[in-house]
């Protein structure tokens, strides 16, 4: 089963990286999701390497990213003479489809909140760092935050089944408990939210995102392709770091919906020339 790793999730120490910066592995996943997966056809190694080169990735790093994606079960190779083409595997297809759904629906509709929270308690020893990392990655993807060690919260009880699936998949059912309900007057809800999510950092990243892409000039298919990749690459991180809290829990207008409008506006504007550039590049590297 393909996995997300530390390159796909921003921890507190990496949230201030420049918008658009990315690893070869992360850019490859964005490339697959935007241009390869929707077409459902295999792609040559040369096409992937050349395209990543357009984005500033050296050939060695590009090939390593392809090999790593194959090792993770996202890609499968097929030789044709001395050349190699790559198919997205069924697990890779599921991974990219889920990622695409999450990216393009994120913050599009904000339902009213019923006031209930889902709370998860799970005990993992400090020595089991890999398991702790996997749990953190999966729960963060679900929008959960951790206000203290072993406690995870989210103001959305509809995610009970998703959380249960994560707990079961990681073999933690015998050391986890979960419950739902409303907060009591004991304690400060604002402090709880501040401890669970680094919202100041997220808000700054939204400001950086909007400043970058609201002022970006695109004049050719190639610049549209680069801009589209940077746009999606930057936006795909927000579902990991923004819990999409209900309006009732925010003390001011949250910039997320405004950033989402900008994302979809730019994506629609750049989509056709970016796809045209990819088709031309694919034709050139397929001969």
N, C-alpha and C positions, 0 to 999 in steps of 0.2 A: 504494500500500500504506500503511495507517495506520501511524503511528510513535509510539513512546513518546518523550517528551522530558524536559527537565529538571524539569518539574512532576511527572513520574511516578517519577522516580528520586531518592532522597535522597543527596546527596553528604555528605561528612564535615561540611561547614559548616552543613548544614541539618537534621541528624538530631535536634537538640534542640528542634525546634519543638513547640509544644503539640499533644498528641494531639487530633485532631478538626479542627484548622485545615486549610484547603484552599483551593485556587484554584477559580474557577468552572469552568474546563476540567476539572479533576480530579474535581470533584463531579458534573459532567455525565456523565462516563464511568461513575462509580459508579451514578448514577441509571439510565443506559441498561442497564447490566449487571444491575442488581437488579430493575427494574420494567418496562422496555420490551422488552428482548431476550427474556425468558422468555415473553412473551405473543404476540410475533410480529405485532403490529399497529402501524400508524403512530401518531404522536402529534403533536398540534397544538403550534405554537409557544407559544401561550398556556399550555398545560399545563406545558411545560418551564420557561417563565419564571416562572410562578406557583409551581411546586414549588421551583425554586432560590431564589425569594424567601422561601419558608418556611425555608430553610436560611441565610438572611442574605445572599444574593447580590443585588446591585442589578440592576435590569432591564437597564441598559446592559451590564454585565459578563456577564449571562446570555446576551444576544443575541450578544455577541462570542464567547462560548464555543461557541454553536451554529454560528455562521458559521465559526469556526476548525475545528470538527469536520467540517463539510461540506468545507472546503478540504483537510483531511487525508484525505478519502475515507471517513470513518466514517458520515456521514449524507448523504442525498439528499433534496431538497425536491420537493414537489408542490403546486401551487396549486389552491385550490378557491374561486373567486371572489376575494375580497380576503384570504382566509386562506391560511395555509401549513401543511401537515403534513409530517412528516419520517419517512422510512423509514431503517432501518439497512441499509447496503449489504452485499453479500456479503463484501467485505474487512473491513468493520466487524463483521459477524457472527462471522467467524473470530477477529478480535482479541478480542471480548468473550467468545467461547466459551473461548478459550485462557486469558484472564485469569480467568474464572470457575473453570475447572478447576484452575488453579494456586492460586487463593485457597482453594478449599474442600478441596483435598487436601493443602495445605501442612502438614507436620509430623504428618499423621495416621498415617503408617506410616514407621518408621525402620528400614530393612533393615540387616542386619549388614554390617560393612565388611570388605573383603578385603585391606586394607592398601595398595592401589594408588592412585597419583595420576595425574591427567592434567595435563600441563604444555604450555602454548602459549607460543611466542615469536613476536612479530609486531612489525615495525619500521614505525612511522608517524612521519614528521617532525613536530616541534612546530608547524610552519606549517600543517599540515592538521588544524586543531582540530576542525572539524566531523566529519571522519572519525574522529578519535580519540574524540570524544564518542559517536558512533553505536556504535563498537566497545565502548566502556566500558558503554554502556547495555545492549547485547545480551548481553555476557558476564556482567555483573552479574545480569541476569535469570536466567542459567543457574547462578547461585550461585558463579561464579568470583571469586577475589580476586587482587590484583596486589601482590606483596611488593616488587617493584622495577620500574622503567620497562621496558616491553616484555615482561614476564613475567606470565603468568596461570596460576593453579593451581586445582584442585578435586579433592577426594578421591573422585572418582566417574568411573571410566573408561567407564561406560555413556553418558556425554555426548559421546563422541567424534563421533558423527554430528551432534549438534546444533551442536557447535563448528565442525565442518567446514562445515555449512550457513551459519553466520554468516560465516565466512572467505570462502566462495565468493560469497555475496550481496554482500558489501562489496568484492569485487574484490581481495582480499588474498592470494590463493593463492600468488602469486609472491614474497611476502616474509614468509611464515609457516612455522613448523615446529612440530610437536607430537610428544610422546612420552609413554609411560606407563611406570610402574614404581614400585618401593618406594623410600622414603628410605634413604639409607645412614647410618651412625653419625656422619658428618661434619655438624657444625652442630647448632643447637638447634631442634627442631621447634616448640617453644612460641614462639620468636622469629619463626619463619617465619609462623605463624598470626597472631601479633599484628601483623606488618607487612602481611599480606594483607587482614585484616578488622578493622574497628573494633568488636570484640566488646563492649567496655565500654559503648560508646554504644548498641549493640543491646540489651544487657541492661537498661540504664536505660529504654529505650523500652518494653520488655516490662513493667517495673515500673509505668511510667506508664499503660500500656494496662490492666493488671489493676486498678490503683487506680481508674481512671476508670470502667470498665464494671462492675466488681464492686459498685460503690456507686451505680449509676445507677437512679433510680426512674422507672418508666413507668406512667402511669395512664390514658392516653387513646390512641385510634388515632393522633392527630397526634404525641403525644410518642413513641409507638412507632415511627412513621415516621422522625422526626428521630433517634432513638436508633439505629435500624437503619442509617440512612445514615452516621452518625458511626462506628458499629461497623465496617462494611465499609470505609469510607474509611480508617480507622486500620489495619485488619488487612491491607489490600491492599498496604501498603508493606513488610510484613515479608519477603515472598519476594525483594524487592530487596536488603535489607540483612542478612538472616540467611542464611548459606550452608548452614544445616542440617547442620553438621558431625557426623560419627559420634560416638557417645558416647566412643569410644576416644580421641578427640582433645581432649576437654574435661576440665578438671581439677576440675569440680564439677557439680552438677545444673543443667542448663540450663533456664531458665524457659520456653522456647519451647513445649514440649508442654503445660504447665499453662495458658499463655495460649491455646493452640489449643483446649483443652477449654472455656475460658470463652467464647471466640468462638462456638463451635458451640452452646453452651448458651444464650447470650443470643440468638443468631440464631433458634434454634428457638422461643424464648419470644416474640419480638417479631414473627415473620414474619407471622402471620395478621392482627393488627391493623394492621401497617404496610401490607400489601397492600390491606386494606380501605380505609384512608385514601387510598391512591393511586387506587383505583377510584372513590371518591367525588369526589376532586379532578379526575380525568379526565372524569367525567360533567359536573361543573359547568363546566369550561372548554371542553367540546365543543359546547355549545349556543350 
